[in-house]
Amino acid sequence: MNTEHPGPTLAVVGGGVIGLTCALAAADAGHRVRVHDAGVTDRAAWVAAGMLGSLGEGHPGEDELLVCSARSVRRWPDLVARLGDPAVMAATESLFVAETSADAEYLANLAGFVWSRAPRSHEDLRPVDLAEIRRREPGLSSRLHSGYVAAGEGAVDNRRLLSRLRDAVAGAGAQFVDERVTDLADIDADQVLVAAGLGTRALLPDVDLHAAKGEILRLRRTRWSVAPPSRVIRARMRGRQVYLVPRDDGVVVGATQYEPLDEGEAVPEVGGVADLLADATDLMPGLRTYELVEAGAGLRPCTADGLPDIRRIDDRVVVAAGHGRNGILLAPYTADIVLRLLTGSDVVGPELSTTTTPGGGTW
């Protein structure tokens, strides 16, 4: 454990986005941090699109998740500033589009739910017609019906984010240990944070998690291709969801999510890849000239109620797991709660309660 600082020692088990963001917040707050990572907990983040949008997560029945997501989105600019690399942000706006009138009605219901649960100004979230959609993103299909612009709901480059987080954590004085932890009793630290994704179950059997499989495609632009979109495109296409997230060299396409038949190696399925390609090229026909350079899959750690499990297990151990599809989105919010659990200030309960949400910011 690093002895340069006199603060309490913290061992973080898991080197994915959640573990690294919490490690950075703790190191900045004066903890002596050691990250235990065998290189397996960041797989889901490695194949993610990195979207930061509360509207896309605003499904009826997920009221609490919507509020937490909205609060976390507002904290992302501070985290990006702490990382010192504006290029971590891949987009700063989302465009939601519908292909049919039925799809448009679905989006309207979604927007109405968001406005009622997490009030937004109509400048932040407003309807647009086909003409404005085409003006903003000329490469999209001319057969779209309508949509919404969500200002401030962008995306990060997930792989650049992981790299910058590791650099920042190391720069804050933390140590990295390349090992798989099998018993928390073997860890020498004042406190332990378990943020090991699905691997959390082996260390804390009482933490109830299940896997959801997600698939993404990475398409690379050629010199003959149209430019990628300049913002996140989240589309409802004949009842199916598809999104396009810009990258420097092309786009990330997603997303599928379903229960895997087993939890072995996450491998993309032909049907999921075929559906993503069909919907993406219908949405943006110019993608047909792009190169398919990667089809990836990851297993997302999920809870039964859809809320991440962030709580103190005992006097020494804290858990932060079960973020599902929202691990990157909720990272700064999670770090704030974890830091308060570690320091004993404004301690929250086992769920992300809207009445006990910490205020202020870590960075």
C-alpha positions in Angstrom: 0.0 0.0 0.0 1.2 3.5 -0.9 2.7 5.2 2.2 3.3 8.6 0.8 0.1 9.9 2.4 -1.1 9.5 6.0 -4.7 8.8 5.1 -6.7 5.6 5.6 -6.0 2.7 3.3 -8.5 1.5 0.7 -8.3 -1.6 -1.5 -10.5 -1.4 -4.6 -11.4 -4.8 -6.0 -12.1 -4.2 -9.7 -10.5 -2.1 -12.4 -13.5 -1.2 -14.5 -15.1 2.2 -14.8 -16.9 2.0 -11.5 -13.9 0.8 -9.5 -11.5 3.3 -11.1 -13.9 6.3 -10.7 -14.4 5.4 -7.0 -10.6 4.9 -6.6 -10.0 8.4 -8.0 -12.5 10.0 -5.8 -11.1 8.3 -2.7 -7.5 9.1 -3.6 -8.4 12.8 -4.2 -10.0 12.7 -0.7 -6.8 11.6 0.9 -7.2 7.8 1.0 -4.2 5.6 0.2 -5.6 3.5 -2.6 -4.6 0.1 -4.1 -6.6 -1.3 -7.1 -6.7 -5.0 -7.5 -7.5 -5.8 -11.1 -6.9 -9.0 -13.1 -8.1 -7.4 -16.3 -11.5 -9.0 -16.4 -13.9 -6.5 -14.8 -13.6 -3.9 -17.5 -14.9 -6.1 -20.3 -18.5 -4.7 -20.2 -17.1 -1.1 -20.3 -14.7 -2.1 -23.1 -17.6 -2.9 -25.5 -19.9 -0.1 -24.3 -20.9 2.9 -26.3 -20.5 5.3 -23.4 -23.8 7.2 -23.7 -24.7 9.7 -20.9 -28.4 10.2 -21.3 -31.1 10.2 -18.7 -33.9 10.5 -21.4 -32.9 7.1 -22.9 -33.0 5.6 -19.4 -36.4 7.2 -18.5 -38.6 4.2 -18.7 -41.9 4.1 -16.7 -41.3 2.0 -13.6 -37.7 3.2 -13.3 -38.4 6.5 -11.7 -35.6 6.3 -9.2 -33.1 5.3 -11.8 -34.1 8.2 -13.9 -33.5 10.7 -11.1 -30.1 9.2 -10.3 -29.2 9.2 -14.0 -30.1 12.8 -14.4 -28.0 13.8 -11.4 -25.1 11.7 -12.6 -25.2 13.3 -16.1 -24.8 16.7 -14.6 -21.6 15.5 -12.8 -19.8 14.3 -15.9 -18.3 17.6 -17.0 -16.5 17.8 -13.6 -15.1 14.3 -14.0 -13.9 15.0 -17.6 -12.2 18.2 -16.3 -10.5 16.1 -13.6 -9.2 13.7 -16.2 -7.8 16.6 -18.2 -8.7 15.4 -21.6 -11.7 17.0 -23.3 -11.5 14.4 -26.1 -13.0 11.8 -23.6 -16.3 13.4 -24.6 -17.4 11.9 -28.0 -20.6 14.0 -28.2 -22.5 16.5 -26.2 -26.0 16.1 -27.5 -28.5 13.3 -28.4 -31.0 13.2 -31.2 -33.9 10.7 -30.6 -35.7 9.8 -33.8 -38.7 7.7 -34.7 -39.2 5.8 -38.0 -43.0 5.4 -37.8 -45.9 7.2 -36.2 -46.1 4.3 -33.6 -42.4 4.8 -32.9 -43.1 8.5 -32.5 -45.9 7.9 -30.0 -43.5 5.7 -28.0 -40.9 8.6 -27.9 -43.6 11.1 -26.9 -44.7 8.9 -24.0 -41.1 8.6 -23.0 -40.5 12.3 -23.1 -43.7 13.0 -21.2 -42.5 10.6 -18.5 -39.1 12.3 -18.2 -40.6 15.7 -18.0 -43.0 14.6 -15.2 -40.3 12.8 -13.1 -37.2 14.8 -13.8 -38.3 18.3 -15.0 -36.3 19.6 -17.9 -36.7 22.9 -19.8 -38.0 22.6 -23.3 -34.7 24.0 -24.5 -33.0 20.9 -23.0 -35.5 18.4 -24.4 -37.7 19.5 -27.3 -39.5 17.9 -30.3 -38.1 18.2 -33.8 -39.7 17.4 -37.2 -38.1 15.6 -40.1 -36.9 18.8 -41.7 -34.9 19.7 -38.6 -33.6 16.1 -38.1 -32.3 16.3 -41.7 -30.8 19.7 -41.2 -28.9 18.6 -38.1 -27.9 15.2 -39.4 -28.1 15.1 -43.3 -26.9 11.5 -43.4 -30.0 10.1 -41.7 -32.8 8.5 -43.6 -35.4 10.7 -45.3 -38.1 8.3 -44.2 -38.0 9.2 -40.5 -41.1 10.6 -38.8 -40.0 12.9 -36.0 -38.0 13.1 -32.8 -36.5 15.0 -29.9 -33.3 16.8 -29.2 -31.7 16.2 -25.8 -29.1 18.9 -25.1 -26.3 17.9 -22.8 -27.0 14.2 -23.1 -23.9 13.1 -25.0 -21.4 10.2 -24.8 -17.9 9.5 -23.9 -15.3 7.4 -25.7 -15.3 4.4 -23.4 -11.9 3.1 -24.2 -10.2 6.5 -23.9 -12.1 6.9 -20.7 -10.7 3.7 -19.2 -7.2 4.8 -20.2 -7.5 8.3 -18.8 -9.0 7.0 -15.5 -6.1 4.6 -15.0 -3.7 7.4 -15.7 -5.5 9.8 -13.2 -5.7 7.1 -10.5 -2.0 6.3 -10.8 -1.2 10.1 -10.9 -3.2 10.5 -7.6 -0.7 8.1 -5.9 -2.7 4.8 -6.1 -1.0 1.5 -6.7 -2.2 -1.2 -9.2 -1.9 -4.9 -8.4 -2.5 -7.4 -11.3 -4.2 -10.2 -9.4 -7.6 -11.8 -9.0 -8.8 -11.5 -5.4 -10.5 -14.7 -4.1 -10.9 -13.9 -0.4 -11.4 -10.4 1.0 -9.8 -11.6 4.3 -6.5 -11.8 2.4 -6.6 -8.0 1.7 -4.6 -5.8 4.0 -6.4 -2.5 4.1 -8.5 -0.4 6.5 -11.5 -0.6 4.1 -12.3 -2.6 0.9 -14.5 -1.6 -2.0 -15.8 -4.5 -4.1 -16.6 -3.2 -7.6 -15.9 -6.4 -9.5 -18.9 -6.6 -11.8 -20.4 -10.1 -11.9 -17.3 -11.3 -10.1 -18.7 -9.6 -7.0 -20.9 -12.6 -6.4 -17.9 -14.9 -5.7 -16.6 -12.5 -3.0 -20.0 -11.4 -1.6 -22.5 -14.3 -2.1 -25.3 -12.2 -0.6 -25.1 -9.7 -3.4 -27.8 -10.8 -5.9 -26.7 -10.2 -9.5 -27.5 -11.7 -12.8 -26.0 -11.2 -16.3 -27.5 -9.5 -19.3 -25.7 -9.8 -22.6 -25.1 -6.8 -24.7 -23.7 -6.5 -28.2 -22.1 -3.6 -30.1 -20.6 -3.1 -33.5 -17.7 -0.7 -34.4 -17.8 0.6 -37.9 -14.9 2.5 -39.4 -15.2 5.3 -42.0 -13.4 4.9 -45.3 -12.3 7.8 -47.5 -15.4 7.2 -49.7 -17.8 7.3 -46.7 -20.1 10.0 -45.5 -19.2 11.6 -42.2 -20.4 10.0 -39.0 -23.1 11.8 -37.1 -21.9 14.7 -34.9 -24.2 13.7 -32.0 -25.6 10.5 -30.5 -28.5 9.1 -32.5 -31.0 7.0 -30.6 -33.6 5.6 -32.9 -36.8 3.7 -32.5 -37.1 1.6 -35.7 -40.3 -0.4 -36.1 -40.4 -1.1 -32.4 -36.7 -1.9 -32.1 -34.0 0.3 -30.5 -30.7 1.1 -32.3 -28.2 3.8 -31.6 -25.2 5.3 -33.4 -22.5 6.9 -31.2 -19.7 8.9 -33.0 -16.0 8.1 -32.7 -13.0 9.8 -34.3 -12.8 7.1 -36.9 -16.5 6.0 -37.3 -19.4 5.0 -35.1 -20.4 2.5 -32.4 -23.7 0.7 -33.1 -25.9 -0.9 -30.5 -27.6 -2.2 -28.7 -29.0 -5.6 -27.9 -29.7 -6.8 -24.4 -31.0 -10.2 -23.4 -30.4 -13.0 -20.9 -27.5 -15.2 -22.0 -27.9 -19.0 -22.2 -24.8 -19.3 -20.1 -22.2 -16.9 -18.5 -19.2 -18.2 -20.3 -17.3 -16.2 -22.8 -19.4 -13.4 -24.2 -19.5 -13.9 -28.0 -21.8 -11.9 -30.4 -24.7 -13.9 -31.9 -25.4 -13.8 -35.6 -29.0 -12.7 -35.1 -28.1 -9.8 -32.9 -25.4 -8.6 -35.3 -27.7 -8.9 -38.3 -30.4 -6.9 -36.6 -28.0 -4.1 -35.6 -26.6 -3.9 -39.1 -30.0 -3.8 -40.7 -31.4 -1.2 -38.4 -28.3 1.0 -38.5 -28.1 1.0 -42.3 -31.8 1.8 -42.6 -31.3 4.6 -40.1 -28.2 6.0 -41.9 -27.8 4.5 -45.4 -24.3 5.8 -45.8 -23.0 3.4 -43.2 -23.1 0.7 -46.0 -19.7 2.0 -47.2 -18.2 1.8 -43.7 -16.0 -1.1 -42.7 -17.2 -3.5 -40.0 -14.0 -3.8 -37.8 -15.4 -5.3 -34.6 -18.4 -7.1 -33.3 -18.2 -7.3 -29.5 -20.2 -8.6 -26.6 -20.1 -8.1 -22.9 -22.0 -9.4 -19.8 -23.6 -6.6 -17.8 -24.1 -7.1 -14.0 -27.7 -6.4 -13.2 -29.9 -6.4 -10.1 -33.5 -7.5 -9.9 -34.9 -4.0 -9.5 -32.6 -2.3 -12.0 -30.9 -0.2 -9.3 -27.2 -0.7 -8.6 -26.3 -2.2 -5.2 -24.2 0.5 -3.4 -24.0 0.0 0.3 -21.9 -0.9 3.3 -21.7 -4.7 3.9 -19.9 -4.5 7.3 -17.5 -2.2 9.1 -14.8 -2.9 6.6 -16.4 -3.7 3.2 -18.5 -1.6 0.8 -20.0 -2.8 -2.4 -20.7 -1.0 -5.7 -22.1 -3.4 -8.3 -25.1 -4.2 -10.4 -25.1 -1.1 -12.7 -26.4 -3.0 -15.7 -26.4 -0.9 -18.8 -25.7 2.2 -16.9 -22.2 1.6 -15.5 -20.5 4.5 -17.3 -23.5 6.8 -16.9 -23.7 6.3 -13.1 -19.9 6.3 -12.4 -19.5 9.8 -10.9 -22.8 9.5 -8.9 -21.6 6.1 -7.6 -18.2 7.5 -6.6 -19.9 10.3 -4.6 -22.0 7.7 -2.6 -19.1 5.4 -2.1 -16.9 8.2 -0.7 -19.6 9.2 1.7 -20.0 5.6 2.8 -16.2 5.3 3.3 -16.1 8.5 5.4 -19.3 7.9 7.3 -20.9 11.2 6.1 -24.5 11.3 5.0 -24.6 7.5 4.9 -27.2 6.1 2.5 -29.2 2.9 2.7 -29.0 -0.1 0.4 -30.7 1.6 -2.5 -30.2 4.8 -4.3 -32.8 6.7 -2.5 -33.9 10.0 -4.0 -34.4 11.4 -0.5 -30.8 10.5 0.6 -28.9 11.4 -2.5 -25.7 13.2 -1.6 -25.4 16.8 -2.8 -22.4 18.7 -4.0 -19.6 17.1 -5.9 -16.4 15.1 -5.4 -14.4 16.9 -8.1 
